[in-house]
């Protein structure tokens, strides 16, 4: 069985659900909003972990030993709670227990998980992830993370045009460091901020899905094309073919990061230099799919149906009935 976990209405989740329906594949959607109404049973015997969910008012339990593949798109537990339960500490506690159990299972199972939570964690620290990217041979922009205004001024003097953005996985708008921001540099003392050299060129979003690679060229006058209206910038997206070396590099990087689906942000400079900025481990691919017609949701659905058998050897996972705990886990 294929399990989809998240909030119904989430566009990537719905796109994959529709693709699975089109393929005639058996699947079940687990609504994260119902977590507080579920009872979770965890059975640990030796190195084996079993997980079972029982929802009040719903006949039958969900035995995770029956899950061959999982596509997960959860949000923070508190945000997923129904409005009527937001102030109920007991409902939140029950929901958190269910969410933690599923996340733990997803990290330990040998079923296919898109993507394992542990593999997605580096996205919570952009500087750390940037170091990972550089380790796979991609050019990355010169970067400074600091709370020191004088260090920012020296960095800007060295690189000329500079942009700034959040260091965390929380989405933020990328902006150019201008005179107005320079006047407020003392504010960086309150929170570490990431500054990077401005890299001119054309943005390219690459989606890696198992063994498949889809590239979208993005043309926009905005500094952050995700928010073109903020700067009154135009925006056009078109499907392109990547040079073989870059496509292979993207797939190698996704493989090495244990990401079965990834959204990689590149920029091609006028001098022909490919610069990598970020690897999104849970990409909102529908934005690009709608603009280009690239069958990304279908590719994810087919990967789920395969149970991971189409993955490169390093990422291939085979289900053996129950999750096997690491030998040094202490269980």
Buried (B, 14 or more C-beta within 10 A) or exposed (E): BBBBBBBEEBBBBBBBBEBBEEBEBEBEBBBBBBBBBBEBEEEEEEEBBBBBBBBEEEEEEBBBBEBBBBBBBBEEBEEBBEEEBEEBEEBBEBBBBBBEBBBBBBBBBBBBBBBBBEBBBBBEBBEEBBEBBEEBEBBBBEBBBBEBBEBBEEBBEEBEEBBBBBBBBEEBBBBEBEEEBEEEBEEBEEEBBBBBBBBEBBBBBBBBBBEBBBBBBBEBEBBBBBBBEEBEBEBEBEBBEBEEEBBEBBBBBBBEBBBBBBBBBBBBEEEEEBBBBBBBBBBBBBBBBEBBEBBBBBBBBBBBBBBBEBBEEEBBBEBEEBBBBEEEEEE
